[in-house]
Amino acid sequence: MSDLEIIRLIIEGRVQGVGYRAFLVREALALELTGWARNRRDGAVEAVAAGPRPALDVLVDAARRGPRLARVDRLREEQADEAALVEFCGAGFSVAPDA
């Protein structure tokens, strides 16, 4: 995975109950990224994604927008490692169990 990066996103705002995780899955799959997204107990959505930096940048831009009913107040991006990626990841990009 030397040419790939792995990032973790924490998205805060009105992001639960509005189709946000499904939105991220669709966007990530269209970009051929690998990873997962889940709801957190604090009301945020967390996602880990792996792929080439240009595709990750497109995902981050989409995550800032979110689906129509969402409101993104804050998005934090940080580097992640392969352990975070494989925690819930099979093939492709999927919804992980809530945290």
N, C-alpha and C positions, 0 to 999 in steps of 0.2 A: 504494500500500500504506500510505497514511497512517493508516488505522484498524487496521492489523495490526502485530503485533510479531513479531520474529524472535529466537529464543533458541537457544543451544547447551547441550546437556546432556552431562555426562561422568558415567557411572554405573560405579561400581567395586564389586567383590564377586564373587560367583559369578554372572556374567552372560553368559558365553560357553558354548555347548554346552547351553543349557537352554531354547532357544526365545525368548530375550529380544528379539531384533530383530523376529521375527515378531509377538510380543506388542505391541511398540511400534507396528508398522505397523497392526495391527488397531485398536488404541486410537486412533491418530491419524486413520485413515480414518473411524472412527465419529464423530469430532469434526470431520470435514471440514477437517483441517489439511493443510498442504503441507510436504514436507521429506523427510528421509532418516535412516537409522540404519546404523551400521557397527561392526564389531569393530575394535578397535585392538590393535596388537602388545603393548601393556602389559597386556592382559587386560581392559581396560575396554570399554564400549560408548559410542560417541559418537553423538549425534543432533542434528540441526538441524530446528527446526519453526517454521512461520509460521502465524499466525492471530490471532483476537481473544484478548485477555488471559484472559477467563474460560475459554475452551477450552484455552489453554495451561496454565492452572492445573490443570485436570482431568488433562491429560496428565502433568504433573509429579507429581501425586499418584499416578497409575497407575504411573509410572516408579519411584517410591519403593517400591511394592509389588512390581512385577514379576510374572512368571508363577510358578506354583506351585513349580517346582524352583529358582528363583533365590533369591539372598540379596543384597540391596543393602546394602553397608556404607557407601557414601558417594555422594551425588549433588551435583554442582556445576552451578549454572545461571548462565549469563552471557548478556549481550546479544550478538547476532550481527548481521551485515549481509546484504544481499541477495546479495553475492558468495558467502558461505558457503552460502546456501540453494540457489543455482543451480549450485553446484559439481557436484552429482550429481542434481539434482531434475528430473524430468520433470513429468508431471501427477500430482497426488496425493502419496502418501507411500510411499517405497520403501526397499528395502535397497540400500545403496551398497557398492562394493568395499571390502574390508578395507584398513585403513591400516597 
